[in-house]
């Protein structure tokens, strides 16, 4: 392999500082890396031996166009990483419902379709949830995600407005996110690579940095890694990368999200991770 692309987005078209660590390792191996926004016009994606989805962080704002771009690689197997089928199957968080039906330990989730006319009080009451989290079914970086008590009048109003125009998930608030942190367990080339434990900022429940959250390099127990790996087996592959997010509750990994589309991989938190990424891509792309 001599030429590959890292797909980015138009508002920030350059390779991120974290991804640059992997790009540098690839360049050391003789691979030229070009950063190109996924929806840039007149791009010949066939010119690249591998197209790697990285910081396509506006996909949720134009999901139909993005899905069409991903779908265009279905007829070109081995070109897009991660594989288009795995990406398409996880763009909408409805996949959490499917994984739960397969026996995966998932944070309890109710999927509410846009315009269904459901009331938040009724959803929370059905499950006995006193504190709930609402999030869009298609979203990134916790955009449109909020927390409320199940019987809050303000929450009822906000839920009615949001669920009128978009599919949403309703889940119970998980106190472990605040008390213990949320795990992000990273796999590269199908093998466990490294992990971080993310904690929210003071007074918040969202762990993303732009909400005040902070990640810390950490080592999960062997059981958590095993459980996260088993979850990936349900997604299919082969996968160049995956980030499995969740909490630990009484020794069990409780899944919150499987990121195989455009996750931040925390490569800078592991000295070996950038080289692992490079080796995995060259192997999967047949270099």
C-alpha positions as CSV (number, residue, x, y, z in Angstrom):
1,X,0.0,0.0,0.0
2,X,1.4,3.4,-1.0
3,X,-1.5,5.8,-0.9
4,X,-4.4,6.0,1.6
5,X,-6.9,8.7,2.7
6,X,-8.1,9.6,6.2
7,X,-11.7,10.9,5.7
8,X,-12.4,14.0,7.7
9,X,-15.1,16.7,7.6
10,X,-15.2,20.1,5.9
11,X,-15.3,22.2,9.0
12,X,-12.0,20.7,10.2
13,X,-10.4,19.0,7.1
14,X,-6.9,18.3,8.6
15,X,-6.0,15.1,10.3
16,X,-6.5,15.5,14.1
17,X,-3.5,15.5,16.4
18,X,-4.4,12.1,17.7
19,X,-4.8,10.5,14.3
20,X,-1.6,12.1,13.1
21,X,0.2,9.7,15.4
22,X,-1.1,6.8,13.3
23,X,-0.6,8.7,10.0
24,X,3.1,9.3,10.9
25,X,3.6,5.6,11.6
26,X,2.1,4.8,8.2
27,X,4.3,7.3,6.5
28,X,7.3,5.7,8.1
29,X,6.2,2.5,6.4
30,X,6.1,4.2,3.0
31,X,2.4,5.0,2.9
32,X,1.3,8.6,1.8
33,X,-1.7,9.8,3.8
34,X,-4.0,12.5,2.5
35,X,-6.8,14.0,4.6
36,X,-10.0,14.6,2.6
37,X,-13.4,15.6,3.8
38,X,-15.8,12.8,3.2
39,X,-18.2,15.0,1.2
40,X,-15.6,16.9,-0.8
41,X,-16.7,17.2,-4.4
42,X,-15.0,15.4,-7.3
43,X,-12.9,13.0,-5.3
44,X,-11.8,9.8,-7.0
45,X,-11.9,7.5,-3.9
46,X,-10.7,4.7,-6.2
47,X,-7.3,6.4,-6.3
48,X,-6.7,5.3,-2.8
49,X,-5.8,1.8,-1.8
50,X,-7.5,2.4,1.6
51,X,-10.0,5.0,2.8
52,X,-10.1,5.3,6.5
53,X,-13.0,6.9,8.3
54,X,-11.6,9.1,10.9
55,X,-12.9,12.5,11.9
56,X,-16.1,12.6,9.9
57,X,-17.7,14.4,12.8
58,X,-20.5,16.1,10.9
59,X,-22.1,12.9,9.6
60,X,-25.1,13.1,11.9
61,X,-26.0,16.5,10.5
62,X,-26.5,15.0,7.0
63,X,-26.9,11.4,7.7
64,X,-28.6,10.4,4.4
65,X,-25.7,11.8,2.4
66,X,-23.2,10.2,4.6
67,X,-24.9,6.8,4.5
68,X,-24.9,7.2,0.7
69,X,-21.2,7.8,0.7
70,X,-20.5,4.8,2.9
71,X,-22.9,2.7,0.8
72,X,-20.9,3.6,-2.3
73,X,-18.1,1.4,-1.0
74,X,-20.2,-1.7,-0.8
75,X,-19.3,-2.7,-4.3
76,X,-15.6,-2.1,-3.5
77,X,-14.8,-4.5,-0.7
78,X,-11.6,-3.9,1.2
79,X,-11.4,-0.2,0.3
80,X,-13.3,1.5,3.2
81,X,-12.3,1.0,6.8
82,X,-14.2,0.2,8.8
83,X,-16.2,-2.0,6.3
84,X,-19.3,-0.2,5.1
85,X,-21.7,-2.8,6.3
86,X,-20.5,-2.5,9.9
87,X,-20.7,1.3,9.7
88,X,-24.1,1.4,8.2
89,X,-25.5,-1.1,10.8
90,X,-24.4,1.2,13.7
91,X,-25.1,4.7,12.4
92,X,-28.5,4.5,14.2
93,X,-28.3,3.6,17.8
94,X,-31.3,1.2,17.3
95,X,-28.5,-1.4,17.1
96,X,-28.4,-1.4,20.9
97,X,-31.9,-2.8,21.0
98,X,-30.8,-5.6,18.6
99,X,-27.7,-6.4,20.7
100,X,-29.8,-6.6,23.8
101,X,-32.1,-9.1,22.1
102,X,-29.0,-11.2,21.3
103,X,-28.2,-11.3,25.0
104,X,-25.6,-8.5,25.2
105,X,-25.7,-6.6,28.5
106,X,-26.8,-3.2,27.3
107,X,-27.9,-0.2,29.4
108,X,-31.7,-0.5,29.3
109,X,-33.0,1.4,26.3
110,X,-36.4,2.4,24.9
111,X,-36.4,3.5,21.3
112,X,-39.0,6.2,20.5
113,X,-39.7,6.9,16.9
114,X,-40.1,10.5,15.7
115,X,-43.8,11.6,15.8
116,X,-44.9,8.6,17.9
117,X,-46.5,10.9,20.4
118,X,-45.1,9.2,23.4
119,X,-44.8,11.1,26.7
120,X,-41.6,11.0,28.7
121,X,-43.6,10.4,32.0
122,X,-45.1,7.2,30.4
123,X,-41.8,5.9,29.1
124,X,-40.1,6.5,32.5
125,X,-43.0,5.0,34.4
126,X,-43.1,1.8,32.3
127,X,-39.6,1.0,33.5
128,X,-39.6,2.6,36.9
129,X,-36.9,5.1,36.0
130,X,-36.7,8.1,38.2
131,X,-33.7,9.7,36.5
132,X,-33.5,9.4,32.7
133,X,-31.1,10.4,29.9
134,X,-32.5,11.3,26.4
135,X,-30.3,11.2,23.4
136,X,-30.9,11.3,19.6
137,X,-30.8,7.9,17.8
138,X,-28.2,9.4,15.4
139,X,-25.8,11.7,17.1
140,X,-22.1,12.5,17.8
141,X,-20.3,13.9,20.8
142,X,-23.4,13.9,23.0
143,X,-25.1,16.5,20.8
144,X,-28.8,16.7,21.9
145,X,-28.2,14.5,24.9
146,X,-29.7,15.6,28.2
147,X,-30.7,14.4,31.7
148,X,-33.9,14.9,33.6
149,X,-36.1,13.4,36.2
150,X,-38.8,11.3,34.7
151,X,-41.6,13.5,36.0
152,X,-40.1,16.9,35.3
153,X,-42.6,19.2,33.5
154,X,-39.6,20.9,31.7
155,X,-38.4,17.5,30.7
156,X,-41.8,16.5,29.3
157,X,-41.9,19.7,27.2
158,X,-38.3,19.2,25.9
159,X,-38.9,15.6,25.1
160,X,-42.1,16.3,23.2
161,X,-40.3,18.9,21.0
162,X,-37.3,16.7,20.4
163,X,-39.2,13.4,19.7
164,X,-41.5,15.2,17.3
165,X,-38.7,15.7,14.8
166,X,-36.2,12.9,15.5
167,X,-35.9,9.3,16.8
168,X,-34.6,9.3,20.3
169,X,-33.4,6.8,22.9
170,X,-34.5,7.0,26.5
171,X,-32.3,5.3,29.1
172,X,-32.0,5.3,32.9
173,X,-29.3,7.6,34.2
174,X,-26.3,5.4,35.3
175,X,-24.7,6.8,38.4
176,X,-21.6,4.8,37.8
177,X,-20.7,7.4,35.1
178,X,-20.2,10.0,37.8
179,X,-19.0,7.8,40.6
180,X,-16.6,5.5,38.7
181,X,-16.4,6.8,35.2
182,X,-17.2,5.5,31.7
183,X,-14.9,3.0,30.0
184,X,-13.7,3.4,26.4
185,X,-12.0,0.1,25.5
186,X,-10.2,0.3,22.2
187,X,-9.5,-2.6,19.8
188,X,-7.2,-2.3,16.8
189,X,-7.2,-5.0,14.1
190,X,-9.6,-7.0,16.3
191,X,-7.3,-7.2,19.3
192,X,-7.5,-5.2,22.5
193,X,-5.1,-2.3,22.4
194,X,-5.7,0.1,25.3
195,X,-8.4,1.8,27.3
196,X,-9.3,5.1,29.0
197,X,-11.7,5.9,31.9
198,X,-13.7,9.0,31.2
199,X,-15.2,11.1,34.0
200,X,-17.6,14.0,33.6
201,X,-16.9,17.5,34.7
202,X,-18.3,18.9,38.0
203,X,-22.1,19.1,37.9
204,X,-22.4,17.3,34.5
205,X,-22.9,13.7,33.4
206,X,-21.5,13.9,29.9
207,X,-17.9,12.7,29.7
208,X,-16.8,14.5,26.5
209,X,-14.0,17.0,26.8
210,X,-16.1,19.9,25.4
211,X,-18.5,19.4,28.3
212,X,-15.7,19.4,30.8
213,X,-15.1,15.7,30.9
214,X,-11.6,14.2,31.3
215,X,-10.1,10.9,30.1
216,X,-7.4,9.0,32.0
217,X,-5.4,6.0,30.7
218,X,-6.5,3.0,32.7
219,X,-6.3,-0.8,32.5
220,X,-9.7,-2.7,32.6
221,X,-9.8,-6.1,34.2
222,X,-9.5,-9.2,32.0
223,X,-13.2,-9.9,32.4
224,X,-14.3,-6.5,31.1
225,X,-11.9,-6.9,28.0
226,X,-13.4,-10.3,27.4
227,X,-16.9,-9.0,27.5
228,X,-16.1,-6.1,25.3
229,X,-14.5,-8.4,22.8
230,X,-17.6,-10.6,22.8
231,X,-19.7,-7.6,21.9
232,X,-17.5,-6.9,18.9
233,X,-18.1,-10.5,17.7
234,X,-21.8,-9.5,17.3
235,X,-20.9,-6.5,15.1
236,X,-19.0,-8.5,12.5
237,X,-15.8,-7.6,10.8
238,X,-13.0,-7.6,10.1
239,X,-12.6,-4.2,11.9
240,X,-9.7,-1.9,11.7
241,X,-10.7,-0.2,14.9
242,X,-13.5,-0.2,17.4
243,X,-14.2,1.6,20.7
244,X,-16.5,-0.1,23.1
245,X,-18.0,2.3,25.6
246,X,-19.8,1.3,28.8
247,X,-19.8,1.1,32.6
248,X,-18.9,-1.6,35.0
249,X,-21.7,-2.7,37.3
250,X,-21.0,-5.4,39.8
251,X,-18.3,-6.9,37.7
252,X,-20.3,-6.8,34.5
253,X,-19.6,-4.6,31.5
254,X,-22.8,-2.7,30.6
255,X,-22.7,-1.4,27.0
256,X,-23.5,2.2,26.2
257,X,-22.2,2.3,22.6
258,X,-20.1,0.5,20.1
259,X,-18.1,3.0,18.0
260,X,-17.0,1.7,14.6
261,X,-17.7,4.7,12.6
262,X,-15.6,7.8,13.6
263,X,-14.5,7.4,17.2
264,X,-11.8,9.3,18.9
265,X,-9.3,6.5,19.6
266,X,-7.2,8.0,22.3
267,X,-4.0,6.9,20.5
268,X,-1.9,9.3,22.5
269,X,-2.8,7.5,25.6
270,X,-0.8,4.4,24.6
271,X,2.7,4.5,23.2
272,X,2.1,1.3,21.2
273,X,-1.3,2.2,19.8
274,X,-0.3,4.3,16.7
275,X,2.0,1.5,15.4
276,X,-0.7,-1.1,16.1
277,X,-3.1,1.0,14.0
278,X,-0.6,1.2,11.2
279,X,0.1,-2.5,11.2
280,X,-3.5,-3.4,11.3
281,X,-4.4,-1.2,8.3
282,X,-1.5,-2.5,6.2
283,X,-2.5,-6.1,7.0
284,X,-6.2,-5.5,6.3
285,X,-5.6,-3.5,3.2
286,X,-3.4,-6.3,1.8
287,X,-0.2,-4.2,1.9
